[in-house]
Amino acid sequence: MDYEDKKMITALQDILDKILSGNQCSTMKVSSPAPEWQKLIDQMNQLVQNLNEMNRLALDLSEGKLECPVPPRHNYLAGPLKQLHSQLSIMTQSGSQLQAGYVISKLEGTGELFYMFNGLIDQVAAASMKEMENTARNMPRPVTSWRYHQILRALDLLHISVLEVDCSGSVVYANQPAKQMLGNIEYLLPEQVQGNALLELIAELGNQEEDFPIFREAYDCCGSAWYRIMVNRFFLPNNQMFYLYVIEDISDWKISEHQLKLSAATDEMTGACNRKSGLDALEKLLSSGEPVKSNCLAFIDIDGLKAVNDKYGHKEGDYAIKSIAKVLLSFARSSDVVCRYGGDEFFIIFKRCTEASAEKIIIRMCDELKKLNCKASKPYMLSFSYGIAPFSTGFGSNDKMTDLLLEADQKMYQYKKRSKQCKE
């Protein structure tokens, strides 16, 4: 054995003696040109560092110290001690909440320490229930039970706003979302919430002389949001009255509902109203309680669509339908209703519009189609025939609607007949 080997063995024995003595020790300061010895020195130094970190944590835990440095992840020797540190920290935090009167969940763990702590939770819960029963019999002593506080804590986790208000309008409880909604408001009274449309409605609902609970849906213009509001009234055993408000933001649901309604009322190919929604709009207008004389119904039929389908295929036929529908929708007014009545048939409800004005709008539509024909350079021409029937509102019925559609349809065929004669 040469001198280098003896030096390395002596250094290793010295550091092992220090480790086995249970004292903190420093890492080896020697080095060796031999790769085998150097690897062993590096491993020994890592072991020394891990043991020192583990011993420091064990000492802190033995003294009840939890705010102490925890060994890093690569120190596997300290794994059980770090797990104990984590469990003791959770238990300490839970104990602090328990001491403050809050409800806590039982801890997941085995062993005498966990059994003792979970048993303590059961005893506090039993005592709390007994306290609550006694308190209810001796009102108006305030209810501050352990379970009551846990319910309030759970309400803070909800996405809905929960408010409890006494008969004077004073807010006696608000969960976290409700606090954000209220801001600095402490009384849910008209003079306190003036200018806030949502809170004004909530305050108004609490003063209703109707059966509770009350349910409302409201739109907040300022916040651009929809809300569902529930108000209920309840009495404590001492006859003290409170109001409970539950406010939920249903904007996403309303948007989805609106999109579904639009989808159900819209012709998928053209974007115009489908037959049902168009007829419903016409019937509603005819049955309107407000008499209006100047309305018009224009019935429209695409010219030569069958020939386009037969000669050029249904893809070109679809193009013709979509193109004409786009023109109708573009030139109709926002108050008008454009409906796809059938395969190649449309009708337009011109509200508060004279026959002459409706005629001018349709002529502009025809002019636009002529421009489109020039740009598209299709082997066929896009055009339509139309008939306009004026009508008044205020005394409509299904028979009136049928007669009106028939009148506009007949005028459309007269127009189509004249157009063919002119071409011949």
Residue pairs with C-beta under 8 A, 6 or more apart in sequence:
4 32
4 33
4 34
4 37
5 37
7 30
8 30
8 32
8 37
8 40
8 41
11 28
11 30
11 41
12 28
12 40
12 44
15 25
15 28
15 44
15 48
18 25
19 25
19 47
19 48
19 51
22 55
24 52
24 55
24 56
25 48
25 52
26 48
27 44
27 45
27 48
27 49
28 41
28 44
28 45
28 48
30 41
31 38
31 41
32 38
32 41
49 75
50 71
50 75
50 76
50 77
50 78
51 77
53 71
53 72
53 75
53 78
54 71
54 75
54 77
54 78
54 81
56 68
56 69
57 68
57 69
57 70
57 71
57 78
57 81
57 82
57 85
58 81
60 66
60 68
61 68
61 81
61 84
61 85
61 88
66 85
66 88
66 89
66 92
68 85
70 78
70 82
70 85
71 78
71 81
71 82
87 107
87 109
90 107
91 107
91 113
91 117
94 104
94 105
94 107
94 117
95 117
97 104
98 104
98 120
98 121
98 124
101 144
101 146
101 149
102 146
102 149
102 150
102 153
103 125
103 146
103 147
103 149
103 150
103 153
104 121
104 150
106 118
106 121
107 114
107 117
107 118
124 146
125 146
125 147
127 146
128 145
128 146
128 147
129 145
129 147
131 145
131 146
132 143
132 145
132 147
132 148
135 141
135 142
135 143
135 144
135 145
136 143
136 237
137 237
139 236
139 237
139 238
139 240
140 236
140 238
140 240
152 173
152 175
155 162
155 175
156 175
156 176
158 175
158 177
159 177
159 248
159 249
160 177
160 246
160 247
160 248
160 249
161 174
161 175
161 177
161 178
161 181
161 245
161 246
161 247
161 248
162 173
162 174
162 175
162 177
162 178
162 244
162 245
162 246
162 247
163 171
163 173
163 174
163 178
163 182
163 188
163 202
163 243
163 244
163 245
163 247
164 171
164 172
164 173
164 174
164 242
164 243
164 244
164 245
165 171
165 172
165 188
165 206
165 242
165 243
165 245
166 172
166 240
166 241
166 242
166 243
167 240
167 241
167 242
167 243
168 187
169 187
169 188
169 189
169 192
169 203
169 206
170 186
170 187
170 188
171 182
171 185
171 186
171 187
171 188
172 242
174 182
178 247
181 198
181 199
181 247
182 199
185 192
185 193
185 199
186 192
188 199
188 202
188 203
188 206
188 245
189 203
190 200
190 203
190 204
193 199
193 200
193 202
193 203
194 200
196 222
197 218
197 220
197 221
197 222
198 218
198 220
198 222
198 223
198 227
198 247
201 216
201 218
201 229
202 229
202 231
202 245
202 247
205 214
205 216
205 229
205 231
205 245
206 231
206 243
206 245
208 214
208 231
212 231
212 232
212 233
213 230
213 231
213 232
214 229
214 230
214 231
214 232
215 228
215 229
215 230
216 228
216 229
216 231
217 226
217 227
217 228
217 229
217 250
218 226
218 227
218 229
219 225
219 226
219 227
220 226
220 227
224 251
225 249
225 251
226 249
226 250
226 251
226 253
226 254
227 247
227 248
227 249
227 250
228 247
228 248
228 250
229 245
229 246
229 247
229 248
230 245
230 246
230 247
231 243
231 244
231 245
232 243
232 244
233 241
233 242
233 243
233 244
234 241
234 242
234 244
235 241
235 242
236 242
264 277
265 273
265 274
265 276
265 277
266 272
266 273
266 274
266 277
267 273
267 274
267 325
267 339
267 340
269 318
269 321
269 322
269 325
269 340
270 321
270 322
270 325
270 326
270 329
270 340
271 325
271 326
271 329
272 278
272 325
272 328
272 329
272 338
272 339
272 340
272 346
273 281
273 337
273 338
273 339
273 340
274 339
274 340
275 339
275 340
275 341
275 342
277 339
278 337
278 339
278 340
278 341
278 347
278 349
279 339
279 401
281 337
281 339
281 349
282 297
282 337
282 347
282 349
282 401
282 404
283 396
283 398
283 401
285 295
285 349
285 351
285 393
285 396
286 391
286 393
286 396
286 397
286 400
286 401
286 404
287 393
287 396
287 397
288 393
288 394
288 396
289 394
290 393
290 394
291 392
291 393
291 394
291 395
292 351
292 352
292 392
292 393
292 394
293 392
294 352
294 353
294 354
294 390
294 392
295 349
295 350
295 351
295 352
295 353
295 390
295 391
295 392
295 393
296 349
296 350
296 353
296 354
296 355
296 357
296 358
296 388
296 389
296 390
296 391
297 347
297 348
297 349
297 350
297 388
297 389
297 391
297 404
297 405
297 408
298 347
298 348
298 350
298 358
298 362
298 386
298 387
298 388
298 389
298 408
299 341
299 345
299 346
299 347
299 386
299 387
299 388
299 389
299 405
299 408
299 409
299 411
299 412
300 328
300 345
300 346
300 347
300 348
300 384
300 385
300 386
300 412
301 344
301 345
301 346
301 384
301 385
301 386
301 412
301 416
302 320
302 321
302 324
302 344
302 345
302 382
302 383
302 384
303 381
303 383
303 384
303 385
303 416
303 419
304 380
304 381
304 383
305 317
305 320
305 321
305 343
305 344
306 344
307 380
308 316
308 317
308 320
308 380
309 316
309 317
311 380
312 379
312 380
316 378
316 380
320 380
320 382
321 343
321 344
323 369
323 372
323 376
323 382
324 346
324 369
324 382
324 384
325 338
325 340
325 346
327 365
327 368
327 369
327 372
328 338
328 346
328 348
328 365
329 338
330 368
331 361
331 364
331 365
331 368
332 338
332 348
332 361
333 350
333 353
333 361
335 351
335 352
336 348
336 349
336 350
336 351
336 353
337 348
337 349
337 351
338 346
338 348
339 346
339 347
339 348
339 349
340 346
341 347
346 384
347 405
347 408
348 358
348 362
350 357
350 358
350 361
353 361
354 390
355 388
355 390
358 388
359 388
362 386
362 388
366 383
366 384
369 382
369 383
369 384
372 382
373 381
373 382
376 382
385 412
385 413
385 415
385 416
385 419
386 411
386 412
386 415
387 407
387 408
387 409
387 410
387 411
387 412
387 413
387 414
387 415
388 408
388 411
389 404
389 407
389 408
389 411
391 400
391 404
